[in-house]
Amino acid sequence: MRQPALFFGHGSPMNALGGPYAEGWRRLGEGVGKPRGVVMVSAHWETEGAAVTTQSAPETIHDFGGFPDELHAMQYPAPGCPTLALRVSDLTGAAPTDQWGLDHGTWSVLAHVWPAADVPVVQLSLDRRLDARGHFNLARKLAPLRDEGVIIAGSGDFVHNLRTWKRAGGEAYDWATRFNEAVKAALARGDNEALINWVGLAEDAQLSVPTDEHYLPLLYVAAQRRAGDDVSFFNDVIEGGSISMTGVRIG
């Protein structure tokens, strides 16, 4: 019954259309199977005060511009789960809302993990009033859900610096590699303090995380680790020099 906790390095919305990272997500889904539901924390939904989606049929939100029509037309009709949303609200105090749906941080990934769109999904927002420790402490309140058949997931990127991203691809910047490896090492040894105090985790943290919304979802996953849980990584690549696609499975 106990489900893993998962972090997805989601990168570009174009990954929704396929490619090597999509294949990694597909294999992950095959290995995990179908949980009772998913609570997703995406980098792309920030609110004043935590909120949780309550719709039975959440909208596929195309929260981006300048991409091909094929991507803008894509739908991911996964059901919501009002009862799970209310359970999340009870555990965390998050306000129930129907004013959001599934943004691309969620559906661009889950379209490959569960392509049949048959696993219920609710989103929990990032509360901008909280610091990193506040997010970690809030995440710990979700822990009972793992034993209720629910996956706790986050979607963002360890390293996310669009200003230095190389459209033509190429090798990762040294600072990006160092920070990515430092995060992985902290996860492997269960060093939550290092993950919370990420600015001091590696010398180049400020370049790797110029704004924190893509990093914070990782804390919701790290907070789920229990004694005996294994930690593994997938899609462990830095794209365009400065976008980490690294994913994490805990448990």
C-alpha beads as a LAMMPS data file, in Angstrom:
LAMMPS data file: protein, C-alpha beads

251 atoms
250 bonds

1 atom types
1 bond types

-500.0 500.0 xlo xhi
-500.0 500.0 ylo yhi
-500.0 500.0 zlo zhi

Masses

1 110.0

Atoms # bond

1 1 1 0.000 0.000 0.000
2 1 1 2.801 2.437 0.822
3 1 1 3.655 4.522 -2.222
4 1 1 6.933 6.184 -3.167
5 1 1 7.554 9.920 -3.278
6 1 1 8.692 11.243 -6.661
7 1 1 10.397 14.357 -7.936
8 1 1 10.383 15.173 -11.644
9 1 1 12.842 17.467 -13.371
10 1 1 10.333 18.615 -15.961
11 1 1 12.331 21.019 -18.144
12 1 1 10.694 22.377 -21.291
13 1 1 6.970 21.899 -21.971
14 1 1 8.097 20.330 -25.266
15 1 1 8.958 17.186 -23.323
16 1 1 5.231 16.505 -23.257
17 1 1 5.510 15.565 -26.943
18 1 1 8.120 12.853 -26.340
19 1 1 11.871 12.336 -26.286
20 1 1 14.420 10.662 -24.021
21 1 1 13.088 12.139 -20.783
22 1 1 9.568 11.036 -21.646
23 1 1 10.888 7.511 -22.020
24 1 1 12.390 7.689 -18.531
25 1 1 9.045 8.829 -17.116
26 1 1 7.265 6.011 -18.944
27 1 1 9.581 3.405 -17.422
28 1 1 9.071 4.930 -13.997
29 1 1 5.307 4.660 -14.361
30 1 1 5.552 1.030 -15.377
31 1 1 7.621 0.318 -12.281
32 1 1 5.408 2.238 -9.871
33 1 1 2.058 0.963 -11.142
34 1 1 -1.167 2.835 -10.456
35 1 1 -1.595 4.511 -7.065
36 1 1 -4.935 5.572 -5.602
37 1 1 -4.000 9.157 -6.400
38 1 1 -1.243 11.736 -6.732
39 1 1 -0.662 14.980 -4.861
40 1 1 1.551 17.122 -7.093
41 1 1 3.447 20.249 -6.082
42 1 1 4.435 22.102 -9.260
43 1 1 6.845 25.000 -9.687
44 1 1 4.172 26.711 -11.771
45 1 1 1.492 27.312 -9.147
46 1 1 2.349 29.863 -6.476
47 1 1 -0.229 31.422 -4.156
48 1 1 -0.505 33.561 -1.021
49 1 1 -1.455 30.792 1.361
50 1 1 -1.499 27.127 0.386
51 1 1 -4.309 25.922 -1.877
52 1 1 -5.402 22.534 -3.215
53 1 1 -7.452 21.743 -6.314
54 1 1 -10.874 20.190 -5.754
55 1 1 -12.347 19.638 -9.236
56 1 1 -13.474 16.193 -10.288
57 1 1 -12.336 17.007 -13.851
58 1 1 -9.423 19.492 -13.673
59 1 1 -8.591 21.641 -16.676
60 1 1 -5.373 21.089 -18.665
61 1 1 -3.699 24.493 -18.300
62 1 1 -1.417 25.677 -21.131
63 1 1 0.568 28.125 -19.024
64 1 1 3.161 29.011 -21.660
65 1 1 3.447 30.759 -25.003
66 1 1 5.388 30.521 -28.244
67 1 1 5.261 26.760 -28.601
68 1 1 3.821 24.667 -31.466
69 1 1 0.069 24.336 -31.919
70 1 1 0.412 20.603 -31.255
71 1 1 1.541 21.335 -27.704
72 1 1 -1.144 23.953 -27.087
73 1 1 -3.775 21.467 -28.269
74 1 1 -2.592 18.677 -25.980
75 1 1 -5.002 17.588 -23.249
76 1 1 -4.403 15.404 -20.211
77 1 1 -7.885 14.488 -18.925
78 1 1 -6.857 12.854 -15.656
79 1 1 -9.623 12.960 -13.058
80 1 1 -9.331 14.989 -9.915
81 1 1 -10.339 13.632 -6.521
82 1 1 -12.360 15.927 -4.266
83 1 1 -12.092 13.528 -1.331
84 1 1 -8.287 13.439 -1.621
85 1 1 -8.232 17.234 -1.928
86 1 1 -10.211 17.544 1.306
87 1 1 -7.853 15.084 3.000
88 1 1 -4.904 17.269 1.918
89 1 1 -6.746 20.309 3.217
90 1 1 -7.357 18.619 6.568
91 1 1 -3.699 17.629 6.893
92 1 1 -2.127 20.912 5.788
93 1 1 -4.728 23.647 6.152
94 1 1 -4.558 24.328 2.402
95 1 1 -7.620 26.127 1.098
96 1 1 -9.774 24.106 -1.334
97 1 1 -10.131 25.839 -4.720
98 1 1 -11.518 25.228 -8.177
99 1 1 -9.564 28.164 -9.653
100 1 1 -6.673 26.073 -10.984
101 1 1 -6.230 22.788 -12.789
102 1 1 -3.202 20.792 -13.989
103 1 1 -0.413 23.078 -15.182
104 1 1 2.385 21.978 -17.476
105 1 1 4.671 21.119 -14.573
106 1 1 2.172 18.355 -13.861
107 1 1 0.612 17.166 -17.114
108 1 1 3.709 17.338 -19.342
109 1 1 5.253 14.698 -17.071
110 1 1 2.250 12.594 -16.065
111 1 1 1.164 12.254 -19.701
112 1 1 4.069 9.798 -19.965
113 1 1 4.004 8.294 -16.471
114 1 1 0.307 7.351 -16.791
115 1 1 -0.565 7.945 -20.455
116 1 1 -4.099 6.603 -20.032
117 1 1 -4.810 9.550 -17.690
118 1 1 -6.503 7.138 -15.303
119 1 1 -4.820 8.119 -12.026
120 1 1 -6.540 10.914 -10.025
121 1 1 -4.420 14.032 -9.547
122 1 1 -4.719 17.009 -7.226
123 1 1 -2.299 19.924 -7.090
124 1 1 -1.032 21.584 -3.928
125 1 1 0.276 25.104 -4.458
126 1 1 3.527 26.656 -3.288
127 1 1 2.675 29.077 -0.482
128 1 1 4.825 32.151 -1.143
129 1 1 4.541 33.207 2.509
130 1 1 6.742 30.264 3.571
131 1 1 10.509 29.983 3.623
132 1 1 12.262 26.727 2.712
133 1 1 11.900 25.287 6.214
134 1 1 8.241 26.210 6.238
135 1 1 7.719 24.285 2.993
136 1 1 9.571 21.269 4.404
137 1 1 7.506 21.299 7.587
138 1 1 4.262 21.609 5.613
139 1 1 5.353 18.709 3.402
140 1 1 5.827 16.460 6.428
141 1 1 2.131 16.793 7.186
142 1 1 1.426 14.917 3.950
143 1 1 3.318 11.819 5.130
144 1 1 0.231 9.736 6.119
145 1 1 -0.948 9.771 2.510
146 1 1 1.812 7.411 1.402
147 1 1 0.204 4.679 3.512
148 1 1 -3.185 5.489 1.989
149 1 1 -2.077 4.600 -1.537
150 1 1 -1.179 8.145 -2.590
151 1 1 2.031 9.316 -4.250
152 1 1 3.474 12.644 -3.085
153 1 1 5.207 14.247 -6.056
154 1 1 7.056 17.435 -6.926
155 1 1 7.869 18.916 -10.315
156 1 1 10.590 21.485 -10.924
157 1 1 14.351 21.388 -11.526
158 1 1 17.339 21.247 -9.134
159 1 1 19.132 23.661 -11.471
160 1 1 16.971 26.160 -13.334
161 1 1 18.723 29.154 -14.873
162 1 1 16.977 30.170 -18.094
163 1 1 19.242 33.195 -18.590
164 1 1 22.241 30.917 -19.132
165 1 1 20.395 28.143 -20.977
166 1 1 21.976 27.216 -24.333
167 1 1 19.302 26.682 -26.994
168 1 1 21.699 24.629 -29.098
169 1 1 22.501 22.328 -26.190
170 1 1 26.031 21.499 -25.171
171 1 1 27.902 20.562 -22.024
172 1 1 26.623 21.470 -18.601
173 1 1 28.215 24.442 -16.919
174 1 1 30.616 23.385 -14.183
175 1 1 28.598 25.261 -11.556
176 1 1 25.413 23.501 -12.638
177 1 1 27.039 20.088 -12.378
178 1 1 28.504 20.834 -8.964
179 1 1 25.181 21.971 -7.531
180 1 1 23.247 19.097 -9.107
181 1 1 25.679 16.589 -7.613
182 1 1 25.581 18.308 -4.226
183 1 1 21.783 18.018 -4.140
184 1 1 21.941 14.350 -5.109
185 1 1 24.545 13.658 -2.426
186 1 1 22.424 15.371 0.236
187 1 1 19.401 13.330 -0.824
188 1 1 21.395 10.091 -0.773
189 1 1 22.655 10.672 2.763
190 1 1 19.318 12.006 4.019
191 1 1 20.743 15.415 4.910
192 1 1 17.552 17.425 5.120
193 1 1 19.252 20.411 6.728
194 1 1 21.537 20.769 3.711
195 1 1 18.551 20.584 1.366
196 1 1 16.610 23.184 3.353
197 1 1 19.627 25.494 3.555
198 1 1 20.333 25.048 -0.146
199 1 1 22.116 28.409 -0.508
200 1 1 25.017 26.930 1.440
201 1 1 24.864 23.513 -0.187
202 1 1 27.369 24.319 -2.936
203 1 1 29.406 27.341 -3.947
204 1 1 27.333 27.983 -7.067
205 1 1 23.863 27.683 -5.554
206 1 1 22.857 31.218 -6.492
207 1 1 23.598 30.600 -10.176
208 1 1 21.798 27.273 -10.089
209 1 1 18.721 28.566 -8.229
210 1 1 18.326 32.259 -9.095
211 1 1 14.670 31.991 -8.029
212 1 1 13.446 29.206 -5.790
213 1 1 10.107 28.069 -7.273
214 1 1 11.687 25.212 -9.268
215 1 1 13.719 24.019 -6.282
216 1 1 11.058 24.111 -3.549
217 1 1 8.980 21.167 -4.890
218 1 1 11.985 18.941 -4.136
219 1 1 11.529 19.629 -0.425
220 1 1 8.011 18.168 -0.553
221 1 1 9.527 14.905 -1.756
222 1 1 12.599 14.872 0.497
223 1 1 10.318 15.381 3.499
224 1 1 8.633 12.026 2.833
225 1 1 11.743 9.914 3.440
226 1 1 11.466 7.338 6.209
227 1 1 13.939 4.924 7.727
228 1 1 14.672 2.171 5.248
229 1 1 13.539 4.111 2.159
230 1 1 15.843 3.769 -0.812
231 1 1 16.730 6.828 -2.902
232 1 1 17.332 6.528 -6.635
233 1 1 17.668 8.926 -9.566
234 1 1 16.409 8.913 -13.151
235 1 1 16.761 11.187 -16.202
236 1 1 19.977 12.419 -14.580
237 1 1 20.970 14.934 -17.278
238 1 1 21.572 18.695 -17.380
239 1 1 19.873 20.089 -20.474
240 1 1 21.188 23.140 -22.336
241 1 1 23.927 23.694 -19.797
242 1 1 21.727 24.910 -16.946
243 1 1 18.412 22.996 -16.643
244 1 1 18.585 19.830 -14.542
245 1 1 16.279 17.039 -15.654
246 1 1 17.240 14.844 -12.687
247 1 1 14.362 12.960 -11.110
248 1 1 14.228 11.333 -7.674
249 1 1 12.395 8.325 -6.313
250 1 1 12.177 7.845 -2.559
251 1 1 10.836 4.490 -1.414

Bonds

1 1 1 2
2 1 2 3
3 1 3 4
4 1 4 5
5 1 5 6
6 1 6 7
7 1 7 8
8 1 8 9
9 1 9 10
10 1 10 11
11 1 11 12
12 1 12 13
13 1 13 14
14 1 14 15
15 1 15 16
16 1 16 17
17 1 17 18
18 1 18 19
19 1 19 20
20 1 20 21
21 1 21 22
22 1 22 23
23 1 23 24
24 1 24 25
25 1 25 26
26 1 26 27
27 1 27 28
28 1 28 29
29 1 29 30
30 1 30 31
31 1 31 32
32 1 32 33
33 1 33 34
34 1 34 35
35 1 35 36
36 1 36 37
37 1 37 38
38 1 38 39
39 1 39 40
40 1 40 41
41 1 41 42
42 1 42 43
43 1 43 44
44 1 44 45
45 1 45 46
46 1 46 47
47 1 47 48
48 1 48 49
49 1 49 50
50 1 50 51
51 1 51 52
52 1 52 53
53 1 53 54
54 1 54 55
55 1 55 56
56 1 56 57
57 1 57 58
58 1 58 59
59 1 59 60
60 1 60 61
61 1 61 62
62 1 62 63
63 1 63 64
64 1 64 65
65 1 65 66
66 1 66 67
67 1 67 68
68 1 68 69
69 1 69 70
70 1 70 71
71 1 71 72
72 1 72 73
73 1 73 74
74 1 74 75
75 1 75 76
76 1 76 77
77 1 77 78
78 1 78 79
79 1 79 80
80 1 80 81
81 1 81 82
82 1 82 83
83 1 83 84
84 1 84 85
85 1 85 86
86 1 86 87
87 1 87 88
88 1 88 89
89 1 89 90
90 1 90 91
91 1 91 92
92 1 92 93
93 1 93 94
94 1 94 95
95 1 95 96
96 1 96 97
97 1 97 98
98 1 98 99
99 1 99 100
100 1 100 101
101 1 101 102
102 1 102 103
103 1 103 104
104 1 104 105
105 1 105 106
106 1 106 107
107 1 107 108
108 1 108 109
109 1 109 110
110 1 110 111
111 1 111 112
112 1 112 113
113 1 113 114
114 1 114 115
115 1 115 116
116 1 116 117
117 1 117 118
118 1 118 119
119 1 119 120
120 1 120 121
121 1 121 122
122 1 122 123
123 1 123 124
124 1 124 125
125 1 125 126
126 1 126 127
127 1 127 128
128 1 128 129
129 1 129 130
130 1 130 131
131 1 131 132
132 1 132 133
133 1 133 134
134 1 134 135
135 1 135 136
136 1 136 137
137 1 137 138
138 1 138 139
139 1 139 140
140 1 140 141
141 1 141 142
142 1 142 143
143 1 143 144
144 1 144 145
145 1 145 146
146 1 146 147
147 1 147 148
148 1 148 149
149 1 149 150
150 1 150 151
151 1 151 152
152 1 152 153
153 1 153 154
154 1 154 155
155 1 155 156
156 1 156 157
157 1 157 158
158 1 158 159
159 1 159 160
160 1 160 161
161 1 161 162
162 1 162 163
163 1 163 164
164 1 164 165
165 1 165 166
166 1 166 167
167 1 167 168
168 1 168 169
169 1 169 170
170 1 170 171
171 1 171 172
172 1 172 173
173 1 173 174
174 1 174 175
175 1 175 176
176 1 176 177
177 1 177 178
178 1 178 179
179 1 179 180
180 1 180 181
181 1 181 182
182 1 182 183
183 1 183 184
184 1 184 185
185 1 185 186
186 1 186 187
187 1 187 188
188 1 188 189
189 1 189 190
190 1 190 191
191 1 191 192
192 1 192 193
193 1 193 194
194 1 194 195
195 1 195 196
196 1 196 197
197 1 197 198
198 1 198 199
199 1 199 200
200 1 200 201
201 1 201 202
202 1 202 203
203 1 203 204
204 1 204 205
205 1 205 206
206 1 206 207
207 1 207 208
208 1 208 209
209 1 209 210
210 1 210 211
211 1 211 212
212 1 212 213
213 1 213 214
214 1 214 215
215 1 215 216
216 1 216 217
217 1 217 218
218 1 218 219
219 1 219 220
220 1 220 221
221 1 221 222
222 1 222 223
223 1 223 224
224 1 224 225
225 1 225 226
226 1 226 227
227 1 227 228
228 1 228 229
229 1 229 230
230 1 230 231
231 1 231 232
232 1 232 233
233 1 233 234
234 1 234 235
235 1 235 236
236 1 236 237
237 1 237 238
238 1 238 239
239 1 239 240
240 1 240 241
241 1 241 242
242 1 242 243
243 1 243 244
244 1 244 245
245 1 245 246
246 1 246 247
247 1 247 248
248 1 248 249
249 1 249 250
250 1 250 251
